[in-house]
Amino acid sequence: MSHNATNIISLDGHRGPGTYAEALLVQSHQKEAGARSAKFLNYGWSTRENVICSKTPQGILESVINPNTMEVIHYWPSNRETVRRLVKVE
């Protein structure tokens, strides 16, 4: 389990619908999968607000953002692993 890791993600290129929190969540979700070389088999489904889930060969990746603090937490339930990432917005 990893704690207090920091990513800096630029949101200047985000011009689509939604909020910066949503864009940050998507980008952080993609970076977490990339850090494990996890290819998305079923990308971007969720039953709750501020959550994105994807199926990968390594298992399900669930990412949750707190829109007040911009903290993103990644869960790998099949591995019983939680990764906290404090994400700074440029």
MOPAC internal coordinates of N, CA, C and O (Angstrom, degrees):
PM7 1SCF
backbone

  N    0.0000 0     0.00 0     0.00 0    0    0    0
  C    1.4408 1     0.00 0     0.00 0    1    0    0
  C    1.5187 1   108.60 1     0.00 0    2    1    0
  O    1.2310 1   120.96 1   -44.45 1    3    2    1
  N    1.3267 1   115.78 1   135.55 1    3    2    1
  C    1.4555 1   121.43 1  -177.81 1    5    3    2
  C    1.5252 1   109.15 1  -114.21 1    6    5    3
  O    1.2310 1   120.20 1   -44.56 1    7    6    5
  N    1.3138 1   117.22 1   135.44 1    7    6    5
  C    1.4685 1   121.46 1   179.45 1    9    7    6
  C    1.5221 1   110.04 1  -126.99 1   10    9    7
  O    1.2310 1   121.79 1   -27.68 1   11   10    9
  N    1.3292 1   114.18 1   152.32 1   11   10    9
  C    1.4601 1   122.67 1   173.46 1   13   11   10
  C    1.5259 1   114.03 1    60.34 1   14   13   11
  O    1.2310 1   119.93 1  -154.00 1   15   14   13
  N    1.3110 1   117.74 1    26.00 1   15   14   13
  C    1.4624 1   120.09 1   172.76 1   17   15   14
  C    1.5238 1   107.19 1   -74.96 1   18   17   15
  O    1.2310 1   120.32 1   -32.20 1   19   18   17
  N    1.3051 1   116.99 1   147.80 1   19   18   17
  C    1.4585 1   120.47 1  -177.25 1   21   19   18
  C    1.5096 1   110.57 1  -122.26 1   22   21   19
  O    1.2310 1   121.04 1   -48.30 1   23   22   21
  N    1.3040 1   115.62 1   131.70 1   23   22   21
  C    1.4560 1   122.96 1   172.09 1   25   23   22
  C    1.5164 1   106.80 1  -116.72 1   26   25   23
  O    1.2310 1   120.45 1   -35.53 1   27   26   25
  N    1.3060 1   116.74 1   144.47 1   27   26   25
  C    1.4594 1   120.63 1   172.03 1   29   27   26
  C    1.5142 1   106.63 1  -116.61 1   30   29   27
  O    1.2310 1   120.89 1   -60.74 1   31   30   29
  N    1.3195 1   115.91 1   119.26 1   31   30   29
  C    1.4519 1   121.77 1  -175.68 1   33   31   30
  C    1.5217 1   108.75 1  -121.35 1   34   33   31
  O    1.2310 1   120.48 1   -52.82 1   35   34   33
  N    1.3171 1   116.69 1   127.18 1   35   34   33
  C    1.4557 1   121.31 1   176.48 1   37   35   34
  C    1.5200 1   109.58 1   -83.73 1   38   37   35
  O    1.2310 1   120.44 1   -49.80 1   39   38   37
  N    1.3092 1   116.76 1   130.20 1   39   38   37
  C    1.4549 1   121.23 1   178.39 1   41   39   38
  C    1.5217 1   111.73 1  -106.34 1   42   41   39
  O    1.2310 1   120.28 1  -166.04 1   43   42   41
  N    1.3312 1   117.08 1    13.96 1   43   42   41
  C    1.4557 1   120.27 1  -178.99 1   45   43   42
  C    1.5257 1   111.91 1   -59.52 1   46   45   43
  O    1.2310 1   119.99 1   146.49 1   47   46   45
  N    1.3233 1   117.63 1   -33.51 1   47   46   45
  C    1.4585 1   121.45 1  -178.05 1   49   47   46
  C    1.5153 1   113.80 1   -79.72 1   50   49   47
  O    1.2310 1   119.96 1   171.89 1   51   50   49
  N    1.3350 1   117.68 1    -8.11 1   51   50   49
  C    1.4648 1   120.11 1  -178.11 1   53   51   50
  C    1.5177 1   110.00 1   -78.65 1   54   53   51
  O    1.2310 1   121.22 1   -68.20 1   55   54   53
  N    1.3134 1   115.28 1   111.80 1   55   54   53
  C    1.4581 1   119.96 1   179.46 1   57   55   54
  C    1.5224 1   111.57 1  -127.92 1   58   57   55
  O    1.2310 1   120.32 1  -176.19 1   59   58   57
  N    1.3280 1   116.99 1     3.81 1   59   58   57
  C    1.4596 1   121.12 1  -177.46 1   61   59   58
  C    1.5120 1   112.07 1   -80.05 1   62   61   59
  O    1.2310 1   120.83 1     4.05 1   63   62   61
  N    1.3262 1   116.01 1  -175.95 1   63   62   61
  C    1.4658 1   120.17 1   178.40 1   65   63   62
  C    1.5185 1   110.86 1   -68.39 1   66   65   63
  O    1.2310 1   120.57 1   -21.09 1   67   66   65
  N    1.3092 1   116.52 1   158.91 1   67   66   65
  C    1.4556 1   120.75 1   178.34 1   69   67   66
  C    1.5137 1   111.45 1   103.82 1   70   69   67
  O    1.2310 1   121.71 1     3.26 1   71   70   69
  N    1.3130 1   114.32 1  -176.74 1   71   70   69
  C    1.4586 1   121.55 1  -176.42 1   73   71   70
  C    1.5187 1   110.54 1  -102.23 1   74   73   71
  O    1.2310 1   120.72 1   -10.96 1   75   74   73
  N    1.3200 1   116.24 1   169.04 1   75   74   73
  C    1.4593 1   120.46 1   174.19 1   77   75   74
  C    1.5276 1   110.33 1   -61.66 1   78   77   75
  O    1.2310 1   120.30 1   143.51 1   79   78   77
  N    1.3344 1   117.02 1   -36.49 1   79   78   77
  C    1.4687 1   119.80 1   178.40 1   81   79   78
  C    1.5231 1   110.41 1   -60.07 1   82   81   79
  O    1.2310 1   120.15 1   138.20 1   83   82   81
  N    1.3368 1   117.32 1   -41.80 1   83   82   81
  C    1.4610 1   120.89 1   178.50 1   85   83   82
  C    1.5202 1   111.12 1   -65.43 1   86   85   83
  O    1.2310 1   120.58 1   137.07 1   87   86   85
  N    1.3193 1   116.50 1   -42.93 1   87   86   85
  C    1.4689 1   120.63 1   179.13 1   89   87   86
  C    1.5262 1   110.47 1   -64.24 1   90   89   87
  O    1.2310 1   120.76 1   138.50 1   91   90   89
  N    1.3113 1   116.15 1   -41.50 1   91   90   89
  C    1.4610 1   121.33 1   178.99 1   93   91   90
  C    1.5263 1   110.54 1   -63.78 1   94   93   91
  O    1.2310 1   120.64 1   138.34 1   95   94   93
  N    1.3167 1   116.39 1   -41.66 1   95   94   93
  C    1.4531 1   121.42 1   178.11 1   97   95   94
  C    1.5247 1   110.96 1   -60.41 1   98   97   95
  O    1.2310 1   120.02 1   132.73 1   99   98   97
  N    1.3162 1   117.57 1   -47.27 1   99   98   97
  C    1.4679 1   121.90 1  -179.75 1  101   99   98
  C    1.5210 1   110.61 1   -62.43 1  102  101   99
  O    1.2310 1   120.29 1   132.70 1  103  102  101
  N    1.3309 1   117.05 1   -47.30 1  103  102  101
  C    1.4677 1   119.95 1  -178.75 1  105  103  102
  C    1.5197 1   111.65 1   -64.92 1  106  105  103
  O    1.2310 1   120.04 1   139.36 1  107  106  105
  N    1.3175 1   117.53 1   -40.64 1  107  106  105
  C    1.4477 1   120.94 1   179.88 1  109  107  106
  C    1.5314 1   110.79 1   -67.37 1  110  109  107
  O    1.2310 1   120.59 1   141.89 1  111  110  109
  N    1.3145 1   116.47 1   -38.11 1  111  110  109
  C    1.4675 1   122.79 1   177.08 1  113  111  110
  C    1.5384 1   109.73 1   -60.45 1  114  113  111
  O    1.2310 1   120.82 1   134.45 1  115  114  113
  N    1.3140 1   116.03 1   -45.55 1  115  114  113
  C    1.4676 1   121.00 1   179.23 1  117  115  114
  C    1.5270 1   111.16 1   -65.23 1  118  117  115
  O    1.2310 1   120.09 1   139.45 1  119  118  117
  N    1.3254 1   117.43 1   -40.55 1  119  118  117
  C    1.4706 1   121.08 1   179.41 1  121  119  118
  C    1.5269 1   111.55 1   -66.05 1  122  121  119
  O    1.2310 1   120.16 1   140.17 1  123  122  121
  N    1.3268 1   117.31 1   -39.83 1  123  122  121
  C    1.4602 1   120.51 1   178.52 1  125  123  122
  C    1.5323 1   110.26 1   -63.10 1  126  125  123
  O    1.2310 1   120.35 1   136.28 1  127  126  125
  N    1.3140 1   116.93 1   -43.72 1  127  126  125
  C    1.4673 1   120.25 1   177.94 1  129  127  126
  C    1.5286 1   109.97 1   -63.75 1  130  129  127
  O    1.2310 1   120.42 1   137.18 1  131  130  129
  N    1.3215 1   116.80 1   -42.82 1  131  130  129
  C    1.4595 1   121.36 1   179.31 1  133  131  130
  C    1.5176 1   112.66 1   -62.88 1  134  133  131
  O    1.2310 1   120.35 1   144.67 1  135  134  133
  N    1.3197 1   116.94 1   -35.33 1  135  134  133
  C    1.4630 1   121.18 1   179.86 1  137  135  134
  C    1.5300 1   111.44 1   -64.30 1  138  137  135
  O    1.2310 1   120.56 1   157.52 1  139  138  137
  N    1.3201 1   116.54 1   -22.48 1  139  138  137
  C    1.4646 1   121.48 1   178.87 1  141  139  138
  C    1.5254 1   111.90 1  -108.19 1  142  141  139
  O    1.2310 1   120.94 1  -170.98 1  143  142  141
  N    1.3251 1   115.81 1     9.02 1  143  142  141
  C    1.4756 1   121.38 1  -176.59 1  145  143  142
  C    1.5273 1   110.80 1    54.42 1  146  145  143
  O    1.2310 1   120.72 1  -141.83 1  147  146  145
  N    1.3162 1   116.22 1    38.17 1  147  146  145
  C    1.4673 1   121.93 1  -179.48 1  149  147  146
  C    1.5238 1   109.60 1   -91.42 1  150  149  147
  O    1.2310 1   120.66 1   -60.88 1  151  150  149
  N    1.2911 1   116.34 1   119.12 1  151  150  149
  C    1.4674 1   122.42 1   177.53 1  153  151  150
  C    1.5301 1   108.16 1   -86.50 1  154  153  151
  O    1.2310 1   120.39 1   -44.87 1  155  154  153
  N    1.3153 1   116.86 1   135.13 1  155  154  153
  C    1.4613 1   120.55 1   179.96 1  157  155  154
  C    1.5281 1   110.32 1   -74.97 1  158  157  155
  O    1.2310 1   120.73 1   -52.57 1  159  158  157
  N    1.3333 1   116.22 1   127.43 1  159  158  157
  C    1.4607 1   122.19 1   174.68 1  161  159  158
  C    1.5222 1   110.15 1   -96.92 1  162  161  159
  O    1.2310 1   120.97 1   143.39 1  163  162  161
  N    1.3171 1   115.75 1   -36.61 1  163  162  161
  C    1.4593 1   123.28 1   178.19 1  165  163  162
  C    1.5208 1   105.11 1  -141.69 1  166  165  163
  O    1.2310 1   120.04 1   -73.65 1  167  166  165
  N    1.3265 1   117.54 1   106.35 1  167  166  165
  C    1.4618 1   121.60 1  -169.00 1  169  167  166
  C    1.5157 1   112.61 1  -101.12 1  170  169  167
  O    1.2310 1   121.20 1   -45.67 1  171  170  169
  N    1.3204 1   115.31 1   134.33 1  171  170  169
  C    1.4566 1   122.66 1   162.01 1  173  171  170
  C    1.5006 1   118.25 1    72.80 1  174  173  171
  O    1.2310 1   119.52 1  -127.45 1  175  174  173
  N    1.3080 1   118.52 1    52.55 1  175  174  173
  C    1.4465 1   120.14 1   173.18 1  177  175  174
  C    1.5236 1   109.25 1  -115.58 1  178  177  175
  O    1.2310 1   120.79 1   -28.90 1  179  178  177
  N    1.3221 1   116.09 1   151.10 1  179  178  177
  C    1.4553 1   119.54 1  -178.81 1  181  179  178
  C    1.5200 1   110.11 1  -160.22 1  182  181  179
  O    1.2310 1   121.17 1   -25.59 1  183  182  181
  N    1.3119 1   115.37 1   154.41 1  183  182  181
  C    1.4595 1   120.49 1   176.15 1  185  183  182
  C    1.5236 1   110.96 1  -111.02 1  186  185  183
  O    1.2310 1   120.59 1   177.34 1  187  186  185
  N    1.3445 1   116.48 1    -2.66 1  187  186  185
  C    1.4686 1   119.89 1  -178.32 1  189  187  186
  C    1.5251 1   110.37 1  -132.15 1  190  189  187
  O    1.2310 1   121.47 1   -20.75 1  191  190  189
  N    1.3192 1   114.79 1   159.25 1  191  190  189
  C    1.4644 1   121.39 1   175.94 1  193  191  190
  C    1.5286 1   109.14 1   -72.01 1  194  193  191
  O    1.2310 1   120.82 1   -34.00 1  195  194  193
  N    1.3273 1   116.05 1   146.00 1  195  194  193
  C    1.4638 1   123.25 1   177.70 1  197  195  194
  C    1.5273 1   113.39 1    67.51 1  198  197  195
  O    1.2310 1   120.58 1  -155.83 1  199  198  197
  N    1.3301 1   116.49 1    24.17 1  199  198  197
  C    1.4663 1   122.72 1   179.67 1  201  199  198
  C    1.5193 1   108.62 1  -133.99 1  202  201  199
  O    1.2310 1   120.90 1   -38.52 1  203  202  201
  N    1.3339 1   115.89 1   141.48 1  203  202  201
  C    1.4577 1   120.72 1   171.41 1  205  203  202
  C    1.5269 1   107.28 1  -135.44 1  206  205  203
  O    1.2310 1   120.96 1   -42.67 1  207  206  205
  N    1.3277 1   115.77 1   137.33 1  207  206  205
  C    1.4657 1   121.97 1  -179.71 1  209  207  206
  C    1.5205 1   108.81 1  -126.35 1  210  209  207
  O    1.2310 1   120.95 1   -34.69 1  211  210  209
  N    1.3131 1   115.79 1   145.31 1  211  210  209
  C    1.4545 1   121.29 1   176.32 1  213  211  210
  C    1.5205 1   109.48 1  -143.69 1  214  213  211
  O    1.2310 1   121.38 1   -33.79 1  215  214  213
  N    1.3261 1   114.96 1   146.21 1  215  214  213
  C    1.4560 1   120.61 1   175.28 1  217  215  214
  C    1.5275 1   108.00 1   -93.33 1  218  217  215
  O    1.2310 1   120.66 1   -47.45 1  219  218  217
  N    1.3356 1   116.35 1   132.55 1  219  218  217
  C    1.4586 1   122.74 1   178.83 1  221  219  218
  C    1.5336 1   107.95 1  -132.16 1  222  221  219
  O    1.2310 1   119.78 1   -13.57 1  223  222  221
  N    1.3268 1   118.03 1   166.43 1  223  222  221
  C    1.4693 1   119.46 1   175.02 1  225  223  222
  C    1.5406 1   112.26 1   -60.58 1  226  225  223
  O    1.2310 1   120.16 1   155.02 1  227  226  225
  N    1.3262 1   117.30 1   -24.98 1  227  226  225
  C    1.4671 1   121.59 1   178.91 1  229  227  226
  C    1.5253 1   112.28 1   -84.33 1  230  229  227
  O    1.2310 1   120.05 1   175.96 1  231  230  229
  N    1.3135 1   117.50 1    -4.04 1  231  230  229
  C    1.4629 1   122.00 1  -178.80 1  233  231  230
  C    1.5175 1   110.91 1   122.05 1  234  233  231
  O    1.2310 1   120.91 1     8.73 1  235  234  233
  N    1.3017 1   115.87 1  -171.27 1  235  234  233
  C    1.4654 1   122.41 1   179.50 1  237  235  234
  C    1.5228 1   108.93 1   -79.84 1  238  237  235
  O    1.2310 1   121.08 1   -46.45 1  239  238  237
  N    1.3369 1   115.54 1   133.55 1  239  238  237
  C    1.4631 1   122.12 1   172.53 1  241  239  238
  C    1.5194 1   107.13 1  -110.48 1  242  241  239
  O    1.2310 1   120.81 1   -59.98 1  243  242  241
  N    1.3277 1   116.05 1   120.02 1  243  242  241
  C    1.4557 1   122.41 1   177.06 1  245  243  242
  C    1.5207 1   108.12 1  -115.46 1  246  245  243
  O    1.2310 1   120.50 1   -54.26 1  247  246  245
  N    1.3272 1   116.65 1   125.74 1  247  246  245
  C    1.4623 1   121.74 1   179.26 1  249  247  246
  C    1.5261 1   108.45 1  -119.52 1  250  249  247
  O    1.2310 1   121.23 1   -44.87 1  251  250  249
  N    1.3333 1   115.26 1   135.13 1  251  250  249
  C    1.4641 1   122.62 1  -177.62 1  253  251  250
  C    1.5191 1   107.84 1  -127.62 1  254  253  251
  O    1.2310 1   120.60 1   -44.24 1  255  254  253
  N    1.3332 1   116.46 1   135.76 1  255  254  253
  C    1.4653 1   120.34 1   176.96 1  257  255  254
  C    1.5245 1   109.97 1  -117.68 1  258  257  255
  O    1.2310 1   121.42 1   -40.45 1  259  258  257
  N    1.3197 1   114.89 1   139.55 1  259  258  257
  C    1.4538 1   121.14 1   170.25 1  261  259  258
  C    1.5298 1   105.11 1   -92.92 1  262  261  259
  O    1.2310 1   119.19 1   -71.40 1  263  262  261
  N    1.3322 1   119.16 1   108.60 1  263  262  261
  C    1.4658 1   120.92 1  -175.59 1  265  263  262
  C    1.5271 1   114.03 1   -66.37 1  266  265  263
  O    1.2310 1   119.87 1   165.35 1  267  266  265
  N    1.3204 1   117.85 1   -14.65 1  267  266  265
  C    1.4611 1   120.83 1   178.28 1  269  267  266
  C    1.5260 1   111.94 1   -81.42 1  270  269  267
  O    1.2310 1   120.70 1   142.23 1  271  270  269
  N    1.3235 1   116.27 1   -37.77 1  271  270  269
  C    1.4700 1   120.59 1  -177.01 1  273  271  270
  C    1.5223 1   112.80 1  -107.49 1  274  273  271
  O    1.2310 1   120.04 1   166.13 1  275  274  273
  N    1.3372 1   117.53 1   -13.87 1  275  274  273
  C    1.4689 1   124.97 1  -175.78 1  277  275  274
  C    1.5269 1   111.80 1    65.49 1  278  277  275
  O    1.2310 1   119.94 1  -160.90 1  279  278  277
  N    1.3281 1   117.73 1    19.10 1  279  278  277
  C    1.4626 1   120.43 1   174.68 1  281  279  278
  C    1.5226 1   108.51 1   -78.28 1  282  281  279
  O    1.2310 1   120.86 1   -49.73 1  283  282  281
  N    1.3290 1   115.97 1   130.27 1  283  282  281
  C    1.4554 1   122.01 1   177.33 1  285  283  282
  C    1.5205 1   108.23 1  -109.53 1  286  285  283
  O    1.2310 1   120.77 1   -48.68 1  287  286  285
  N    1.3137 1   116.14 1   131.32 1  287  286  285
  C    1.4614 1   121.91 1   176.63 1  289  287  286
  C    1.5207 1   107.76 1  -117.27 1  290  289  287
  O    1.2310 1   121.01 1   -50.45 1  291  290  289
  N    1.3276 1   115.67 1   129.55 1  291  290  289
  C    1.4563 1   121.74 1   178.96 1  293  291  290
  C    1.5193 1   108.86 1  -106.45 1  294  293  291
  O    1.2310 1   120.85 1   -46.80 1  295  294  293
  N    1.3184 1   115.97 1   133.20 1  295  294  293
  C    1.4592 1   122.20 1   177.32 1  297  295  294
  C    1.5256 1   109.02 1  -117.12 1  298  297  295
  O    1.2310 1   120.97 1   -45.19 1  299  298  297
  N    1.3080 1   115.75 1   134.81 1  299  298  297
  C    1.4609 1   123.10 1   170.50 1  301  299  298
  C    1.5327 1   105.14 1  -114.91 1  302  301  299
  O    1.2310 1   119.69 1   -98.50 1  303  302  301
  N    1.3467 1   118.20 1    81.50 1  303  302  301
  C    1.4653 1   120.74 1  -173.48 1  305  303  302
  C    1.5321 1   113.92 1   -56.35 1  306  305  303
  O    1.2310 1   119.67 1   143.30 1  307  306  305
  N    1.3162 1   118.24 1   -36.70 1  307  306  305
  C    1.4651 1   119.75 1  -178.48 1  309  307  306
  C    1.5254 1   111.37 1   -67.06 1  310  309  307
  O    1.2310 1   120.50 1   155.11 1  311  310  309
  N    1.3424 1   116.65 1   -24.89 1  311  310  309
  C    1.4613 1   121.44 1   177.37 1  313  311  310
  C    1.5247 1   111.86 1   -99.03 1  314  313  311
  O    1.2310 1   120.81 1   178.27 1  315  314  313
  N    1.3409 1   116.05 1    -1.73 1  315  314  313
  C    1.4685 1   122.11 1  -175.66 1  317  315  314
  C    1.5283 1   110.66 1    52.49 1  318  317  315
  O    1.2310 1   121.49 1  -135.66 1  319  318  317
  N    1.3052 1   114.75 1    44.34 1  319  318  317
  C    1.4574 1   120.31 1  -176.16 1  321  319  318
  C    1.5273 1   110.14 1  -123.75 1  322  321  319
  O    1.2310 1   121.12 1   -40.59 1  323  322  321
  N    1.3121 1   115.47 1   139.41 1  323  322  321
  C    1.4511 1   122.68 1   176.40 1  325  323  322
  C    1.5174 1   108.29 1  -121.83 1  326  325  323
  O    1.2310 1   120.94 1   -46.12 1  327  326  325
  N    1.3422 1   115.80 1   133.88 1  327  326  325
  C    1.4554 1   121.03 1   178.13 1  329  327  326
  C    1.5124 1   107.50 1  -123.30 1  330  329  327
  O    1.2310 1   120.09 1   -60.61 1  331  330  329
  N    1.3220 1   117.42 1   119.39 1  331  330  329
  C    1.4687 1   120.96 1   177.91 1  333  331  330
  C    1.5218 1   109.08 1   -96.16 1  334  333  331
  O    1.2310 1   120.94 1   -46.78 1  335  334  333
  N    1.3012 1   115.81 1   133.22 1  335  334  333
  C    1.4579 1   121.16 1   178.02 1  337  335  334
  C    1.5083 1   108.61 1  -128.75 1  338  337  335
  O    1.2310 1   120.53 1   -59.04 1  339  338  337
  N    1.3060 1   116.59 1   120.96 1  339  338  337
  C    1.4562 1   120.18 1   172.12 1  341  339  338
  C    1.5154 1   105.73 1   -87.34 1  342  341  339
  O    1.2310 1   120.34 1   -65.23 1  343  342  341
  N    1.2969 1   116.96 1   114.77 1  343  342  341
  C    1.4516 1   121.88 1  -173.65 1  345  343  342
  C    1.5122 1   108.75 1  -105.59 1  346  345  343
  O    1.2310 1   121.07 1   -53.61 1  347  346  345
  N    1.3335 1   115.56 1   126.39 1  347  346  345
  C    1.4515 1   121.19 1   178.69 1  349  347  346
  C    1.5211 1   109.11 1   -99.64 1  350  349  347
  O    1.2310 1   120.90 1   -43.94 1  351  350  349
  N    1.3289 1   115.89 1   136.06 1  351  350  349
  C    1.4569 1   121.60 1   179.30 1  353  351  350
  C    1.5207 1   108.18 1   -95.80 1  354  353  351
  O    1.2310 1   120.97 1   -51.83 1  355  354  353
  N    1.3338 1   115.75 1   128.17 1  355  354  353
  C    1.4633 1   120.28 1   177.23 1  357  355  354
  C    1.5058 1   110.50 1   -86.54 1  358  357  355
  O    1.2310 1   120.10 1   180.00 1  359  358  357

